Amino acid sequence: MKKIFALLALAMLVPATNLFAQVSVDNIEATEEPIVFDNNMKQGDVALNIDSDAKRRAERLILRQERNTVDFTANLHGSLTAFSKSWQAAGDNTITVLANLNFLHTYKQGRFTLTNTAAAKFGYNNTKIDLNGEQKGVWFKNVDEISLSSSPQWALVKNWSYGANVKFRTQFARGYEARGDKQLGNQRVSNFMTPGYLDASLGFTYILPSETFPLKVNLAPIAMSATYRIDHKTAKDYGVAAPFRQKYEGGLSIQLDFDRTWGKNGWLRYRTTAYSFYGWITDISSKNKFVSTQLDDGSWSEYQHVVPTLRWENTIDIKATKYISTQIYVQFYYNKAEYQKLQVQSMLSVGLTYTFKNK
């Protein structure tokens, strides 16, 4: 019994006893090691490259602007006239549309200058005509021309240069002598490349050193004038009789050019070009080349005097506003192979205009 009480007293003393433990930590000496970061990015002066590229692009742009001069003009002129059926006086409804495009590009580098021009004119009229006793409105062209030219020149001495001039002219559509010829099936008088003209020359150019009178004179002792007639169904042969389709003449030529603008905003501009060709070789491809022609029987005509070809164009542009202008155009043309008399064309038109110049 005493043993049991002794065990119970020992069991009650064990939870109330505090337990203690002692742990010892040894001293650890740590070594310092340098930290190295890896840098795999490539080094370069990016800002310097960007500045250099932009500078080069700017220099090239300035150089192009200095070397290239561009002048572009587009005109759209027209008129409309309408009458009611109850109108007491006689009158026909008419519509007139005329479009003009003119492009001039000049490239200059050192002693070399290249001048390219392109011009296009096309005008249509619509009016009533009598067709087999019936009044009918028909469209017919009254203005039609394509003109291209190129002139490379090299400076020789002050105000003088030498080089070549090449010019080409023809029209877009078929042409008839009267308004109702197309509807009645009558013969046409012109077509694309009928006629077509190609003028080429080698010579000297003089530019007058005056801003108030900018005149340019081209003198070409060696020149060629070609006339093409591709459509043999036309009523006129333009000096190229069938079965031939072209004729080449040799001689000399002279051309005068004047282009000046007045006013702060260029409200007035006058352009004129006068071209004359005098030939002493009537047909380069023929047997007898000098101022004679082959007759139907195969013989050759006697010596003939060659009359110069003359073409003088005058254009006056008057700007009322930036986009509205009036244009006056007058042309004198003489070509004995086509017509014995002087041909004159004149137009006065008002309409929309757009002009672009890089200088």
SVG drawing of the C-alpha trace seen along z (x, -y; Angstrom):
<svg xmlns="http://www.w3.org/2000/svg" viewBox="-44 -94 81 96">
<polyline fill="none" stroke="black" stroke-width="0.4" points="0.0,0.0 2.8,-2.3 4.4,-1.5 1.3,-2.6 1.2,-6.0 4.8,-6.5 4.3,-6.0 1.3,-8.4 3.3,-11.1 6.2,-10.7 3.8,-11.0 2.4,-14.3 5.8,-15.8 7.0,-15.1 4.7,-17.7 5.6,-20.5 9.4,-20.1 11.1,-22.6 13.4,-21.1 16.5,-23.0 18.8,-22.4 22.0,-24.1 23.2,-24.4 26.5,-25.8 27.1,-27.4 30.6,-27.4 31.9,-30.7 31.7,-30.7 34.0,-33.0 32.4,-34.1 34.6,-35.2 33.7,-38.3 33.5,-37.6 33.0,-40.3 29.7,-40.3 30.0,-40.4 27.0,-41.1 27.0,-39.9 26.3,-42.6 25.5,-41.0 24.2,-44.3 26.2,-45.7 27.5,-49.2 27.0,-51.9 26.3,-55.5 22.7,-55.3 22.0,-59.0 25.0,-59.8 23.8,-57.4 20.3,-58.8 21.6,-62.3 23.9,-61.4 21.2,-59.6 18.7,-62.5 21.4,-64.9 22.2,-63.0 18.5,-62.7 18.0,-66.4 21.1,-67.2 19.8,-64.9 16.4,-66.6 17.9,-70.1 20.1,-68.9 17.1,-67.5 15.2,-70.7 18.2,-72.7 18.7,-70.6 15.0,-70.0 12.4,-72.6 8.8,-71.5 5.9,-73.6 2.5,-71.9 -0.7,-73.6 -4.2,-72.1 -7.2,-73.9 -10.8,-72.8 -13.0,-75.3 -16.5,-75.0 -19.8,-76.7 -23.5,-75.7 -26.3,-77.3 -29.8,-76.0 -33.2,-77.2 -36.7,-76.1 -39.0,-74.9 -41.1,-78.1 -38.2,-80.4 -39.3,-83.0 -36.0,-83.5 -34.1,-80.7 -31.5,-79.0 -29.7,-75.7 -28.6,-74.0 -24.8,-73.7 -22.2,-72.3 -18.5,-73.1 -15.7,-71.5 -12.0,-72.2 -9.2,-70.6 -5.5,-71.8 -2.5,-70.1 1.0,-71.7 4.1,-70.2 7.6,-71.6 10.6,-69.8 14.1,-71.1 17.1,-69.2 20.4,-71.0 23.7,-69.6 26.9,-71.5 27.2,-72.3 24.4,-69.9 20.7,-70.9 17.7,-68.7 14.4,-70.3 11.3,-68.2 7.8,-69.4 4.4,-67.8 1.2,-69.4 -2.3,-68.1 -5.4,-69.9 -8.8,-68.4 -12.1,-70.1 -15.6,-68.8 -18.8,-70.5 -22.3,-69.3 -24.9,-71.0 -27.9,-70.2 -27.6,-69.5 -30.0,-68.5 -29.6,-64.8 -31.9,-63.7 -34.5,-66.2 -34.2,-65.4 -32.7,-67.6 -30.2,-65.7 -27.5,-66.7 -24.0,-65.4 -20.6,-65.6 -17.6,-66.7 -14.1,-67.8 -12.8,-71.3 -9.5,-71.2 -7.2,-68.1 -3.4,-68.0 -0.6,-66.1 2.8,-67.7 6.1,-66.3 9.6,-67.7 13.0,-67.0 16.1,-69.2 19.5,-68.2 22.0,-71.1 25.6,-71.6 26.9,-75.0 29.5,-76.3 30.3,-79.9 28.3,-82.6 24.6,-82.5 25.4,-80.0 24.9,-76.2 24.9,-73.5 22.7,-70.4 19.7,-68.8 15.9,-69.4 13.3,-66.7 9.6,-67.5 6.6,-65.3 3.0,-66.3 -0.2,-64.5 -3.8,-64.2 -6.0,-61.9 -9.2,-61.2 -10.6,-61.2 -11.4,-64.6 -14.1,-65.5 -14.5,-68.6 -18.2,-69.1 -20.2,-68.4 -22.4,-65.7 -19.7,-63.9 -19.3,-61.1 -23.0,-60.5 -23.5,-60.5 -20.5,-58.2 -18.4,-60.8 -14.7,-60.5 -12.5,-61.7 -9.8,-64.3 -7.5,-63.3 -6.7,-60.6 -4.0,-59.5 -0.6,-59.9 -2.4,-61.3 -0.8,-63.7 2.0,-63.1 5.0,-65.4 8.6,-64.7 11.2,-67.5 14.8,-66.9 17.7,-69.4 21.3,-70.0 22.5,-73.5 23.1,-76.3 20.9,-78.0 21.2,-81.6 19.5,-82.7 19.0,-86.5 20.3,-87.5 17.3,-89.6 14.6,-88.9 12.2,-91.3 12.6,-89.8 13.4,-86.1 14.0,-85.2 15.5,-81.9 16.7,-81.5 17.7,-78.1 19.6,-78.1 19.9,-74.6 21.9,-74.4 21.2,-70.6 17.5,-69.8 15.0,-67.1 11.3,-67.3 9.2,-64.2 5.5,-63.9 3.5,-60.7 0.2,-59.5 -0.7,-56.2 -4.4,-56.3 -4.7,-56.3 -8.5,-56.6 -8.3,-60.3 -9.4,-62.9 -6.1,-64.8 -2.6,-63.4 -0.6,-66.1 2.1,-65.9 2.5,-62.1 0.9,-60.4 -0.1,-56.7 1.4,-54.1 4.0,-56.0 3.3,-56.5 6.1,-58.9 8.2,-61.7 11.5,-63.0 12.8,-66.4 16.3,-67.9 17.2,-71.5 17.7,-74.1 15.4,-75.5 15.0,-78.3 12.9,-78.5 12.1,-81.4 10.7,-80.9 9.4,-83.5 7.7,-82.8 7.1,-85.5 4.8,-86.0 3.7,-89.3 2.3,-90.2 3.1,-89.0 0.8,-86.0 1.5,-85.4 -1.9,-86.7 -0.7,-87.3 1.4,-84.9 2.4,-85.2 4.0,-82.3 4.9,-82.2 6.8,-79.8 7.7,-80.5 9.2,-77.7 10.3,-77.7 11.8,-75.0 13.4,-75.6 14.2,-72.4 16.4,-71.9 16.1,-68.1 12.5,-67.3 12.6,-63.6 15.6,-61.9 14.4,-58.5 13.8,-59.3 16.2,-58.9 16.5,-62.6 16.6,-64.3 17.0,-67.9 13.8,-70.0 12.1,-67.8 9.3,-65.2 8.6,-62.0 5.7,-62.2 3.1,-59.5 4.9,-58.4 8.2,-57.8 10.0,-60.9 11.2,-63.7 10.0,-67.3 12.2,-70.2 13.9,-72.3 11.3,-73.8 11.5,-76.6 10.8,-75.3 8.5,-77.5 9.4,-77.5 7.0,-75.9 5.9,-78.3 4.1,-77.6 3.6,-80.5 1.7,-79.8 0.6,-82.5 -1.0,-81.8 -2.2,-84.4 -3.4,-83.2 -5.2,-85.7 -6.0,-84.5 -9.0,-86.0 -8.5,-83.8 -6.3,-80.9 -8.5,-78.4 -10.4,-80.5 -8.7,-81.9 -9.2,-83.2 -7.1,-81.9 -6.5,-83.4 -4.9,-81.2 -3.9,-82.2 -2.0,-80.1 -0.7,-80.9 0.3,-77.9 1.6,-77.7 2.6,-74.5 2.4,-74.6 2.3,-70.9 -0.9,-70.8 -2.7,-74.0 -1.8,-76.9 -3.0,-79.6 -2.2,-80.7 -4.1,-78.8 -5.3,-80.7 -6.8,-79.3 -8.0,-81.5 -9.8,-80.6 -11.1,-82.5 -12.1,-80.4 -12.9,-80.8 -12.9,-78.0 -11.0,-76.2 -7.2,-76.1 -4.6,-74.4 -0.9,-75.3 2.0,-73.5 5.5,-74.8 8.3,-73.5 10.2,-76.8"/>
</svg>
